[in-house]
Amino acid sequence: METSAQATQDLQKEIKTLEAQLTGDMFKDMEIRDKIHNLKMKQTGTKPMDSQIDCVGCGS
């Protein structure tokens, strides 16, 4: 079973890997930025403010 600290480290590593792939072109980076955003939301346990149901995209 993965510890919370290990899970956090894994998420941070994945975020850094994705950030290294950013090109600076907003349109090309859109999908990567979306993945980064979802990982950060998962990392912090954040849900959309107006969400009546659980977030399907990130599993929060």
C-alpha positions in Angstrom: 0.0 0.0 0.0 1.3 3.4 -1.0 1.8 6.0 1.8 0.4 9.5 1.5 3.9 10.9 1.3 4.9 8.5 -1.5 1.7 9.4 -3.4 2.5 13.1 -3.0 6.0 12.6 -4.3 4.8 10.6 -7.2 2.3 13.3 -8.1 5.0 16.0 -7.8 7.3 13.9 -10.1 4.6 13.5 -12.7 3.8 17.3 -12.6 7.5 18.2 -13.1 7.7 15.7 -16.0 4.7 17.3 -17.6 6.0 20.9 -16.9 9.3 20.0 -18.7 7.2 19.2 -21.8 5.6 22.7 -22.0 6.6 24.6 -25.2 5.3 28.0 -24.4 2.7 27.7 -27.2 -0.7 28.1 -25.4 -2.6 25.9 -27.9 0.0 23.1 -28.0 0.3 23.1 -24.2 -3.4 23.1 -23.5 -3.7 19.3 -23.0 -0.5 19.2 -20.9 -1.7 22.1 -18.7 -5.0 20.4 -18.2 -3.2 17.2 -17.0 -1.0 19.3 -14.7 -4.1 21.1 -13.3 -5.9 17.8 -12.6 -2.9 16.4 -10.9 -2.5 19.5 -8.7 -6.2 19.3 -7.8 -5.8 15.6 -6.9 -2.7 16.5 -4.8 -4.5 19.1 -2.8 -7.9 17.3 -2.7 -9.6 20.3 -4.4 -13.0 20.0 -6.0 -14.8 22.6 -8.2 -16.6 25.1 -5.9 -20.0 24.7 -7.6 -19.8 20.9 -7.9 -22.8 19.1 -6.5 -21.3 15.7 -7.5 -17.8 14.4 -7.3 -15.4 15.5 -10.0 -15.2 12.8 -12.7 -12.0 14.2 -14.3 -9.7 13.9 -11.2 -11.6 11.5 -9.0 -11.9 14.0 -6.1 
